[in-house]
Amino acid sequence: MGEAGKTVHSALLTYTSMISLLTLCPPFVMLLWYTMVHADGSVIQTYEHLKQHGLQGLKEVFPLPSSPTPWIIIGSFAAFEAVLQLVLPGKRFEGPISPAGNIPVYKANGLQAYAVTLITYISLWWFGIFDPAIVYDHLGEIFAALIVESFMFCIFLYIKGHVAPSSSDSGSSGNIIIDFYWGMELYPRIGKNFDIKVFTNCRFGMMSWAVLAVTYCIKQYEENGSVSDSMLVNTVLMLVYITKFFWWESGYWCTMDIAHDRAGFYICWGCLVWVPSIYTSPGMYLVNHPVNLGTPLALSILAAGLLCIYINYDCDRQRQEFRRTNGKCTIWGRAPSKIVATYKTEKGETKTSLLLTSGWWGLSRHFHYVPEISAAFFWTVPALFNHFLPYFYVIFLTILLFDRAKRDDDRCSSKYQKYWKLYCNKVRYRIIPGIY
């Protein structure tokens, strides 16, 4: 096959994968919810249910959000987070310069919003104003409503990208499916201050993960009169990880998700639907499957998970400190080794970047993904190994991060060229030291 043929073949595969994700993701979310909540976590049991009950079985697996409850819950949560994003104080933060030369400006108030959200949610339960168990009881309808609402939101983003882009970092590929899937705008905003990707990725997606983790814990307590040690380990590790995320939120604004991926179905629908449903699924399973690990095993899993989260944090901290000081810092007690790389912008300007090659970043080019995947395993393993489905998130995360590492390497290779080759010669492994 010639180069032209390879290019066409690659484009067809990419296009096919887009269509597959657009059509298969929504039903998978509902199948996962039903299997976790109503089929004992067993894929075979779900299959037998559908086989035996036919159309009626499908209605149970794909409930219509016909009551106002799921819409009120979603609307209230979204409005609350949007208000917090706008009104809470925070330091001004400038993101990395965009391909078109724009510098996005943010208000860094994610940690405050996270604290206010959890305190408010737990207080509403504690004082008997709102029972979070209602969220769990309507979870299927909530996910179904989210699927519909998020599709509509992505259509809005597609139209906005055509008629009212927020910056020059926008444009069309000429293909409606690609534009809808990848997105039209890099930094879409409503007005001057409301950043849409910060809302979808951070304030709705990641915040709903935390809220649902607490919800599952409360639901198990209300059902059984106690919370199992497996649920406690799962919830604590998830909340520590999410706390780390919001502590480091401004660093996230410099990552591929925000600085390079446009706002389309891939990112926005994923954060609005996939994160609250798939990322929370181990806790969703544990609600009806309380496992008593025993104190020694529970503490061992907790300690291992906390260590992974800390290493993941320390990886990001090293890189942030290195960038903040322009390489004039210490990494593991000594001056960092680095490669000084130059590159040209779209405007033809020559810029310089420092590539860190010591500390965690000397082990592999994306070593921070190793503790991230490991942490996900440790907050899932309290479910033990009776069923495969609780581990779907770990498998999905592994595929996602390995793909992201490749895409990031490809982008850096195109950007830094010969300097990236020098970097790869010095830091040989992409993710797993000594293996890959």
C-alpha positions in Angstrom: 0.0 0.0 0.0 1.4 3.4 -1.0 1.6 6.5 1.3 -1.6 7.9 -0.2 -3.3 4.6 0.4 -2.1 4.5 4.0 -3.3 8.0 4.6 -6.8 7.2 3.2 -6.9 4.0 5.2 -5.9 5.8 8.4 -8.6 8.5 7.7 -11.2 5.8 7.2 -10.3 4.1 10.4 -10.5 7.4 12.3 -13.8 8.2 10.7 -15.2 4.7 11.5 -14.1 5.0 15.1 -15.8 8.4 15.4 -19.1 6.9 14.1 -18.7 3.9 16.4 -18.2 6.1 19.5 -21.1 8.4 18.6 -23.5 5.4 18.2 -22.2 2.9 20.8 -21.2 5.0 23.8 -24.8 6.1 24.8 -26.2 2.5 24.9 -23.1 1.2 26.7 -23.6 3.8 29.5 -27.1 2.5 30.1 -26.1 -1.2 29.8 -23.4 -0.6 32.4 -25.8 1.2 34.8 -28.4 -1.6 34.5 -25.8 -4.4 34.9 -24.2 -2.7 38.0 -27.5 -1.8 39.7 -30.0 -4.5 38.7 -28.0 -7.5 37.3 -25.5 -8.1 40.1 -22.7 -6.8 38.0 -23.1 -9.8 35.6 -23.0 -9.1 31.9 -24.4 -12.6 31.3 -27.4 -11.8 33.6 -28.1 -8.6 31.6 -27.9 -10.6 28.3 -30.3 -13.2 29.7 -32.7 -10.5 30.8 -32.8 -8.9 27.4 -33.2 -12.3 25.7 -36.0 -13.3 28.0 -38.0 -10.1 28.1 -37.5 -8.6 24.7 -38.9 -5.1 24.2 -39.9 -4.8 27.9 -36.4 -5.7 28.9 -35.0 -3.0 26.7 -37.3 -0.4 28.4 -35.9 -1.4 31.8 -32.4 -1.1 30.5 -33.0 2.2 28.7 -35.5 4.0 31.0 -37.0 7.2 29.5 -36.4 10.2 31.7 -40.2 11.0 31.7 -40.5 12.3 35.2 -39.3 15.8 36.1 -36.9 14.5 38.9 -33.8 13.7 36.7 -34.1 17.0 34.8 -34.5 19.0 38.1 -31.4 17.2 39.6 -29.2 17.8 36.5 -30.4 21.4 36.1 -29.9 22.3 39.7 -26.5 20.8 39.9 -25.4 22.4 36.6 -26.7 25.8 37.6 -25.1 25.6 41.0 -21.7 24.7 39.5 -22.0 27.4 36.9 -22.8 30.1 39.5 -19.8 28.9 41.6 -17.5 29.1 38.6 -18.6 32.7 38.0 -18.9 34.2 41.5 -16.3 32.5 43.7 -13.0 34.5 44.0 -9.8 33.1 42.5 -6.4 34.0 41.2 -6.0 35.0 37.6 -4.3 32.2 35.6 -3.0 32.4 32.1 -3.0 29.2 30.0 -0.4 28.3 27.4 -0.3 30.4 24.2 -2.6 28.8 21.6 -1.7 27.9 18.0 -3.3 31.1 16.8 -1.4 33.2 19.3 -4.1 33.6 21.9 -3.5 33.4 25.7 -6.6 32.1 27.5 -7.2 33.6 30.9 -9.0 31.7 33.8 -10.1 32.3 37.3 -8.6 29.6 39.5 -11.4 28.8 42.0 -11.8 25.1 41.4 -10.7 24.1 44.9 -13.1 26.5 46.5 -16.0 25.3 44.3 -15.1 21.7 45.2 -15.2 22.4 48.9 -18.5 24.4 48.7 -20.1 21.7 46.6 -19.3 18.8 49.0 -20.1 20.8 52.1 -23.4 21.9 50.7 -24.3 18.4 49.4 -23.5 16.7 52.7 -25.2 19.4 54.7 -28.4 19.0 52.7 -28.4 15.3 53.6 -27.3 15.8 57.2 -30.0 18.3 58.0 -32.7 16.3 56.2 -33.3 18.9 53.4 -32.4 16.5 50.5 -31.8 12.8 50.4 -28.9 11.8 48.0 -30.4 8.3 47.8 -33.0 9.9 45.4 -30.1 10.5 43.0 -29.2 6.8 43.1 -32.8 5.7 42.8 -33.2 7.8 39.6 -29.7 7.1 38.3 -30.9 5.4 35.1 -33.2 8.2 34.2 -30.4 10.7 35.1 -27.9 9.1 32.7 -30.6 8.9 30.0 -31.3 12.6 30.4 -27.6 13.4 30.4 -27.2 11.5 27.1 -29.9 13.6 25.5 -28.9 16.9 27.1 -25.3 16.5 26.2 -26.0 15.6 22.6 -28.0 18.8 22.4 -25.2 20.7 24.0 -22.7 19.4 21.5 -25.0 20.4 18.7 -25.0 23.9 20.3 -21.2 23.9 20.3 -21.1 22.9 16.7 -23.5 25.7 15.7 -21.7 28.2 17.9 -18.4 27.3 16.3 -19.8 28.1 12.9 -21.7 31.3 13.7 -20.1 32.9 16.8 -16.6 31.5 17.6 -15.1 33.0 20.8 -11.6 33.3 19.4 -9.5 32.8 16.3 -8.7 29.3 17.6 -11.6 27.7 15.7 -12.4 26.4 12.2 -14.0 23.7 10.2 -12.6 20.6 8.6 -15.4 20.7 6.0 -16.8 17.4 7.4 -19.9 17.7 9.7 -19.1 14.4 11.5 -15.5 15.4 12.2 -16.5 18.9 13.3 -19.1 17.6 15.6 -16.8 14.9 17.1 -13.6 16.8 17.5 -15.2 20.2 17.9 -15.0 23.6 16.2 -13.5 25.8 18.9 -10.4 25.3 21.2 -11.6 27.8 23.8 -15.4 28.4 23.5 -16.9 30.8 26.0 -20.2 32.2 26.8 -19.7 35.9 27.3 -16.3 37.0 28.3 -15.8 35.0 31.5 -17.6 31.6 31.3 -15.2 29.1 29.8 -17.2 26.1 28.5 -14.5 23.5 28.7 -13.7 24.4 32.3 -17.4 23.9 33.1 -17.8 20.6 31.2 -14.5 19.0 32.1 -13.9 20.3 35.6 -17.0 21.8 37.2 -19.6 19.3 35.9 -17.6 16.2 35.0 -15.0 15.9 37.8 -17.4 17.5 40.4 -20.2 15.0 39.5 -17.7 12.2 40.1 -17.1 13.4 43.6 -20.8 14.0 44.3 -21.8 10.5 43.0 -19.0 8.9 45.1 -20.5 10.5 48.2 -24.0 9.5 47.0 -23.1 5.8 46.7 -21.6 5.8 50.2 -24.8 7.4 51.7 -27.1 5.1 49.8 -25.2 2.0 51.1 -25.5 3.5 54.6 -29.2 4.1 54.3 -29.8 0.6 52.9 -27.6 -1.4 55.4 -27.2 0.9 58.4 -23.4 1.0 57.9 -20.8 1.6 55.3 -18.6 -1.4 54.3 -14.8 -1.0 54.5 -14.6 -1.7 50.8 -16.9 1.3 50.1 -14.9 3.5 52.4 -11.7 2.6 50.7 -13.2 3.2 47.3 -14.8 6.6 48.3 -11.7 7.9 50.2 -9.4 7.1 47.3 -11.7 8.7 44.7 -12.2 11.8 46.8 -8.4 12.2 47.5 -7.7 11.8 43.8 -10.4 14.4 42.9 -9.2 16.8 45.6 -5.7 16.5 44.1 -7.2 17.3 40.7 -8.9 20.5 41.9 -5.8 21.5 43.9 -3.9 21.2 40.6 -6.7 22.4 38.4 -4.7 25.3 36.8 -2.1 22.7 35.8 -4.8 20.7 34.1 -5.6 23.8 32.0 -2.1 23.3 30.4 -2.7 19.7 29.4 -3.8 18.2 26.1 -7.5 18.1 27.1 -7.7 21.9 27.4 -4.8 23.3 25.4 -5.0 21.1 22.3 -8.3 19.1 22.1 -11.2 21.1 20.8 -14.6 21.3 22.4 -16.7 18.6 20.7 -18.4 15.3 21.4 -15.1 13.6 22.2 -14.3 15.9 25.1 -17.5 17.6 26.2 -20.0 14.7 25.9 -17.4 12.5 27.5 -17.1 14.7 30.5 -20.8 15.4 30.8 -21.9 11.7 30.5 -18.9 9.3 30.4 -17.2 10.6 33.5 -20.2 10.5 35.9 -21.3 7.1 34.7 -18.2 5.1 33.8 -15.6 6.7 36.2 -17.9 6.2 39.2 -18.9 2.6 38.3 -16.8 0.8 40.9 -18.7 2.6 43.7 -22.0 2.1 41.8 -21.3 -1.6 42.0 -20.3 -1.6 45.7 -23.6 -0.1 46.8 -25.4 -3.4 46.5 -22.3 -5.6 46.9 -20.7 -4.6 50.2 -17.5 -6.5 50.6 -15.9 -6.8 54.1 -12.2 -6.7 53.4 -11.0 -6.7 57.0 -8.9 -4.0 58.6 -5.4 -5.2 57.4 -6.4 -5.7 53.8 -8.5 -2.5 53.7 -5.6 -0.4 55.1 -3.1 -2.0 52.7 -5.2 -1.2 49.7 -5.8 2.4 51.0 -2.1 2.9 51.6 -1.2 1.6 48.2 -3.8 3.8 46.5 -2.7 6.9 48.4 0.9 6.3 47.5 -0.1 6.1 43.8 -2.1 9.3 44.0 0.9 11.0 45.7 3.3 9.9 43.1 0.9 11.1 40.4 0.7 14.5 42.1 4.5 14.6 42.6 5.1 14.0 38.9 2.9 17.0 38.1 4.5 19.1 40.9 8.0 18.4 39.5 7.1 19.5 36.0 5.2 22.6 37.3 8.1 23.6 39.5 10.6 23.1 36.6 8.5 25.3 34.3 7.8 27.9 36.9 11.5 28.4 37.7 12.6 28.0 34.1 14.7 25.0 35.2 16.3 26.7 38.2 15.1 24.3 40.8 16.1 20.9 42.3 14.6 17.6 41.3 15.3 14.8 43.8 18.0 16.9 45.5 19.9 17.9 42.5 19.8 20.3 39.5 17.4 19.0 36.8 18.8 17.7 33.5 17.1 19.2 30.5 17.0 19.7 26.8 16.7 23.2 25.4 14.3 22.9 22.4 13.4 25.6 19.9 10.3 25.6 17.7 8.4 27.8 15.3 4.9 29.0 15.8 2.3 29.3 13.1 3.3 32.9 12.7 6.9 31.9 12.1 8.2 33.2 15.5 11.0 31.2 17.1 10.2 30.1 20.7 12.2 28.1 23.3 11.0 25.3 25.6 12.8 23.3 28.3 12.2 19.5 28.2 12.7 17.9 31.7 14.7 14.7 31.5 15.3 13.9 35.2 13.2 12.9 38.3 10.0 11.1 37.4 10.3 12.5 33.9 13.6 10.7 33.4 12.0 7.3 34.0 9.6 7.6 31.0 8.1 10.4 28.9 4.6 9.9 30.4 5.5 8.1 33.7 2.6 10.0 35.5 0.2 7.7 33.8 1.6 4.7 35.6 0.5 5.8 39.1 -2.8 7.2 37.7 -3.8 3.8 36.3 -2.5 2.1 39.4 -4.6 4.4 41.7 -7.7 3.5 39.6 -7.0 -0.2 40.1 -6.7 0.3 43.9 -10.0 2.0 44.3 -11.6 -0.7 42.2 -10.0 -3.8 43.8 -12.2 -3.5 46.9 -14.9 -5.0 44.7 -12.7 -8.1 44.4 -13.0 -10.3 41.3 -16.4 -11.8 41.2 -17.3 -9.8 38.1 -15.4 -8.2 35.3 -17.4 -5.1 34.8 -16.2 -3.1 37.8 -12.8 -3.1 36.2 -14.0 -1.6 32.9 -12.9 1.9 34.0 -9.4 0.7 34.7 -9.2 -0.9 31.2 -10.7 2.1 29.5 -8.4 4.5 31.4 -5.4 2.4 30.3 -6.4 2.5 26.7 -7.2 6.2 26.9 -3.9 7.2 28.5 -1.8 5.0 26.2 -3.5 6.6 23.2 -3.1 10.1 24.7 0.6 9.4 25.2 1.0 8.5 21.6 -0.9 11.5 20.4 1.2 13.8 22.7 4.4 12.2 21.4 3.3 12.7 17.8 2.4 16.4 18.5 5.7 17.0 20.3 7.6 15.3 17.5 6.0 17.6 14.9 6.6 20.6 17.1 10.2 20.1 18.3 11.4 17.8 15.5 15.2 17.1 16.0 15.0 18.2 19.7 12.3 15.6 20.3 14.5 12.9 18.8 17.2 14.0 21.3 14.7 13.8 24.1 13.5 10.4 23.1 17.0 9.1 22.9 17.6 10.3 26.5 14.2 9.2 27.8 13.7 6.0 25.9 10.4 4.7 27.2 7.0 6.2 26.5 5.1 5.1 29.7 6.4 2.0 31.5 10.1 2.2 32.3 12.0 -0.8 30.8 8.9 -2.1 28.9 7.1 0.5 26.8 
